[in-house]
Amino acid sequence: MGARDPEATRARIFEAAVAEFARHGIAGARIDRIASEAKANKQLIYAYFGNKAQLFTHVLEKKMLDLAASVPVDPDDIEAWIDRLLDHHSAHPEILRLLYWEGLEYGSSELPDEAERQEHYARKVATVEDGQRRGVITDAIPAPDLLLLLTALANWATVVPQMARILVGADSPDRERLRASIKEAARRLVAP
């Protein structure tokens, strides 16, 4: 196999952990399955990432940073932002699965990286507040609440695909109609 490549091993572990946590959550995930899938030993996982909870936190943090970089909030074009968010979550449903598992397992308890996450979201809220100050989106709803409502609109169908299928349908025209409805709801929600 040749010389050891620590970065390639870390990357394989990370990808295996994403899949394992998205599939089983924190409690149900198994380090031995991650090690097997990554073709790495368990000791390397602990050395690189710490315990299972630390690995989950690292995985979710990295995925959230990737999302923030790929799909920044755009108060000047909420519909396009919603489109990009829907596309991103369609291509990467594991992010919402990871967030959902986190919510199930931590509930309202403080998260291990909560301070960093608050800083991350404070920047997004500031972007929404800027749009409110400039009058391009409503200031009738506080910016943090507005951001939560908009992301809920964009995320819910991916979080509970069975409900989207039952209520909306599974065909492409049904999905496109839902997308148009989500964008229209977002547009109305932010209208000044």
One Martini backbone bead per residue (centre of mass of N, CA, C, O) as a GRO file, in nm:
protein
  192
    1MET     BB    1   0.052   0.066  -0.011
    2GLY     BB    2   0.264   0.224   0.136
    3ALA     BB    3   0.272   0.513   0.257
    4ARG     BB    4   0.156   0.701   0.492
    5ASP     BB    5  -0.161   0.904   0.496
    6PRO     BB    6  -0.300   1.105   0.719
    7GLU     BB    7  -0.502   1.277   0.548
    8ALA     BB    8  -0.646   1.042   0.411
    9THR     BB    9  -0.736   0.908   0.671
   10ARG     BB   10  -0.899   1.142   0.785
   11ALA     BB   11  -1.094   1.157   0.545
   12ARG     BB   12  -1.210   0.871   0.572
   13ILE     BB   13  -1.313   0.905   0.858
   14PHE     BB   14  -1.498   1.141   0.810
   15GLU     BB   15  -1.685   1.009   0.596
   16ALA     BB   16  -1.766   0.770   0.774
   17ALA     BB   17  -1.889   0.946   1.002
   18VAL     BB   18  -2.106   1.084   0.847
   19ALA     BB   19  -2.261   0.827   0.770
   20GLU     BB   20  -2.300   0.709   1.054
   21PHE     BB   21  -2.442   0.953   1.193
   22ALA     BB   22  -2.673   0.985   0.985
   23ARG     BB   23  -2.783   0.691   1.038
   24HIS     BB   24  -2.743   0.669   1.393
   25GLY     BB   25  -2.616   0.876   1.542
   26ILE     BB   26  -2.457   0.900   1.834
   27ALA     BB   27  -2.549   0.647   1.996
   28GLY     BB   28  -2.552   0.442   1.733
   29ALA     BB   29  -2.278   0.480   1.678
   30ARG     BB   30  -1.969   0.318   1.554
   31ILE     BB   31  -1.634   0.305   1.560
   32ASP     BB   32  -1.588   0.028   1.420
   33ARG     BB   33  -1.741   0.107   1.159
   34ILE     BB   34  -1.568   0.346   1.085
   35ALA     BB   35  -1.301   0.196   1.070
   36SER     BB   36  -1.382  -0.006   0.855
   37GLU     BB   37  -1.467   0.198   0.632
   38ALA     BB   38  -1.175   0.359   0.657
   39LYS     BB   39  -0.936   0.173   0.703
   40ALA     BB   40  -0.901   0.195   1.028
   41ASN     BB   41  -0.811   0.245   1.342
   42LYS     BB   42  -0.938   0.337   1.643
   43GLN     BB   43  -0.689   0.491   1.753
   44LEU     BB   44  -0.687   0.704   1.526
   45ILE     BB   45  -0.953   0.832   1.587
   46TYR     BB   46  -0.882   0.924   1.874
   47ALA     BB   47  -0.628   1.086   1.794
   48TYR     BB   48  -0.772   1.283   1.584
   49PHE     BB   49  -1.086   1.327   1.747
   50GLY     BB   50  -1.150   1.151   1.981
   51ASN     BB   51  -1.436   1.098   2.079
   52LYS     BB   52  -1.747   1.050   1.963
   53ALA     BB   53  -1.855   1.335   2.034
   54GLN     BB   54  -1.616   1.488   1.904
   55LEU     BB   55  -1.656   1.378   1.623
   56PHE     BB   56  -1.939   1.485   1.578
   57THR     BB   57  -1.871   1.783   1.618
   58HIS     BB   58  -1.671   1.798   1.385
   59VAL     BB   59  -1.856   1.712   1.159
   60LEU     BB   60  -2.074   1.932   1.191
   61GLU     BB   61  -1.895   2.178   1.176
   62LYS     BB   62  -1.785   2.127   0.890
   63LYS     BB   63  -2.060   2.113   0.745
   64MET     BB   64  -2.151   2.402   0.830
   65LEU     BB   65  -1.916   2.553   0.697
   66ASP     BB   66  -1.971   2.457   0.412
   67LEU     BB   67  -2.253   2.577   0.395
   68ALA     BB   68  -2.180   2.875   0.451
   69ALA     BB   69  -1.989   2.897   0.202
   70SER     BB   70  -2.200   2.796  -0.021
   71VAL     BB   71  -2.469   2.946   0.148
   72PRO     BB   72  -2.516   3.247   0.177
   73VAL     BB   73  -2.682   3.494   0.296
   74ASP     BB   74  -2.942   3.682   0.094
   75PRO     BB   75  -3.133   3.965   0.137
   76ASP     BB   76  -3.156   4.053  -0.180
   77ASP     BB   77  -3.217   3.715  -0.245
   78ILE     BB   78  -3.407   3.492  -0.107
   79GLU     BB   79  -3.494   3.298  -0.334
   80ALA     BB   80  -3.205   3.217  -0.419
   81TRP     BB   81  -3.119   3.116  -0.144
   82ILE     BB   82  -3.332   2.896  -0.121
   83ASP     BB   83  -3.245   2.744  -0.370
   84ARG     BB   84  -2.955   2.682  -0.271
   85LEU     BB   85  -3.045   2.534  -0.016
   86LEU     BB   86  -3.211   2.313  -0.150
   87ASP     BB   87  -2.980   2.202  -0.322
   88HIS     BB   88  -2.783   2.136  -0.098
   89HIS     BB   89  -2.976   1.939   0.060
   90SER     BB   90  -3.015   1.745  -0.174
   91ALA     BB   91  -2.700   1.678  -0.200
   92HIS     BB   92  -2.685   1.706   0.151
   93PRO     BB   93  -2.874   1.538   0.375
   94GLU     BB   94  -2.677   1.489   0.619
   95ILE     BB   95  -2.692   1.759   0.765
   96LEU     BB   96  -2.986   1.737   0.869
   97ARG     BB   97  -2.951   1.468   1.008
   98LEU     BB   98  -2.740   1.567   1.210
   99LEU     BB   99  -2.918   1.787   1.338
  100TYR     BB  100  -3.144   1.600   1.426
  101TRP     BB  101  -2.978   1.419   1.609
  102GLU     BB  102  -2.884   1.642   1.793
  103GLY     BB  103  -3.167   1.719   1.891
  104LEU     BB  104  -3.243   1.442   2.009
  105GLU     BB  105  -2.983   1.412   2.204
  106TYR     BB  106  -2.978   1.719   2.339
  107GLY     BB  107  -3.188   1.915   2.294
  108SER     BB  108  -3.171   2.180   2.537
  109SER     BB  109  -2.893   2.129   2.568
  110GLU     BB  110  -2.580   2.195   2.568
  111LEU     BB  111  -2.340   2.227   2.344
  112PRO     BB  112  -2.010   2.176   2.294
  113ASP     BB  113  -2.020   2.423   2.045
  114GLU     BB  114  -2.209   2.671   2.107
  115ALA     BB  115  -2.039   2.929   2.090
  116GLU     BB  116  -1.952   2.890   1.793
  117ARG     BB  117  -2.239   2.875   1.678
  118GLN     BB  118  -2.331   3.154   1.768
  119GLU     BB  119  -2.126   3.305   1.597
  120HIS     BB  120  -2.215   3.198   1.327
  121TYR     BB  121  -2.517   3.304   1.353
  122ALA     BB  122  -2.458   3.602   1.405
  123ARG     BB  123  -2.367   3.656   1.113
  124LYS     BB  124  -2.638   3.588   0.981
  125VAL     BB  125  -2.810   3.787   1.139
  126ALA     BB  126  -2.655   4.040   1.046
  127THR     BB  127  -2.742   4.010   0.751
  128VAL     BB  128  -3.043   4.045   0.806
  129GLU     BB  129  -3.023   4.320   0.951
  130ASP     BB  130  -2.915   4.467   0.707
  131GLY     BB  131  -3.169   4.424   0.535
  132GLN     BB  132  -3.351   4.577   0.731
  133ARG     BB  133  -3.206   4.855   0.729
  134ARG     BB  134  -3.240   4.871   0.401
  135GLY     BB  135  -3.547   4.753   0.335
  136VAL     BB  136  -3.552   4.449   0.191
  137ILE     BB  137  -3.661   4.356   0.472
  138THR     BB  138  -3.828   4.286   0.731
  139ASP     BB  139  -3.883   4.426   1.081
  140ALA     BB  140  -4.131   4.264   1.216
  141ILE     BB  141  -3.908   4.045   1.245
  142PRO     BB  142  -3.679   3.915   1.406
  143ALA     BB  143  -3.391   3.803   1.276
  144PRO     BB  144  -3.367   3.528   1.420
  145ASP     BB  145  -3.656   3.436   1.352
  146LEU     BB  146  -3.639   3.463   1.046
  147LEU     BB  147  -3.410   3.260   1.003
  148LEU     BB  148  -3.558   3.018   1.123
  149LEU     BB  149  -3.803   3.022   0.930
  150LEU     BB  150  -3.648   2.995   0.662
  151THR     BB  151  -3.499   2.729   0.726
  152ALA     BB  152  -3.751   2.564   0.777
  153LEU     BB  153  -3.870   2.586   0.497
  154ALA     BB  154  -3.614   2.458   0.350
  155ASN     BB  155  -3.576   2.184   0.544
  156TRP     BB  156  -3.826   1.999   0.610
  157ALA     BB  157  -3.849   1.810   0.356
  158THR     BB  158  -3.572   1.673   0.422
  159VAL     BB  159  -3.623   1.576   0.715
  160VAL     BB  160  -3.936   1.482   0.605
  161PRO     BB  161  -3.988   1.305   0.330
  162GLN     BB  162  -4.251   1.152   0.393
  163MET     BB  163  -4.430   1.409   0.415
  164ALA     BB  164  -4.380   1.519   0.138
  165ARG     BB  165  -4.492   1.271  -0.012
  166ILE     BB  166  -4.777   1.267   0.116
  167LEU     BB  167  -4.859   1.575   0.065
  168VAL     BB  168  -4.721   1.632  -0.235
  169GLY     BB  169  -4.532   1.418  -0.354
  170ALA     BB  170  -4.291   1.247  -0.585
  171ASP     BB  171  -4.300   1.408  -0.821
  172SER     BB  172  -4.150   1.649  -0.996
  173PRO     BB  173  -4.388   1.854  -1.009
  174ASP     BB  174  -4.436   1.852  -0.703
  175ARG     BB  175  -4.152   1.950  -0.620
  176GLU     BB  176  -4.161   2.215  -0.780
  177ARG     BB  177  -4.408   2.330  -0.641
  178LEU     BB  178  -4.285   2.334  -0.359
  179ARG     BB  179  -4.052   2.519  -0.423
  180ALA     BB  180  -4.229   2.758  -0.509
  181SER     BB  181  -4.377   2.779  -0.235
  182ILE     BB  182  -4.134   2.834  -0.057
  183LYS     BB  183  -4.044   3.093  -0.203
  184GLU     BB  184  -4.309   3.246  -0.162
  185ALA     BB  185  -4.311   3.236   0.145
  186ALA     BB  186  -4.043   3.382   0.181
  187ARG     BB  187  -4.116   3.641   0.035
  188ARG     BB  188  -4.355   3.712   0.225
  189LEU     BB  189  -4.198   3.706   0.496
  190VAL     BB  190  -3.983   3.948   0.394
  191ALA     BB  191  -4.166   4.162   0.328
  192PRO     BB  192  -4.174   4.516   0.376
   0.00000   0.00000   0.00000
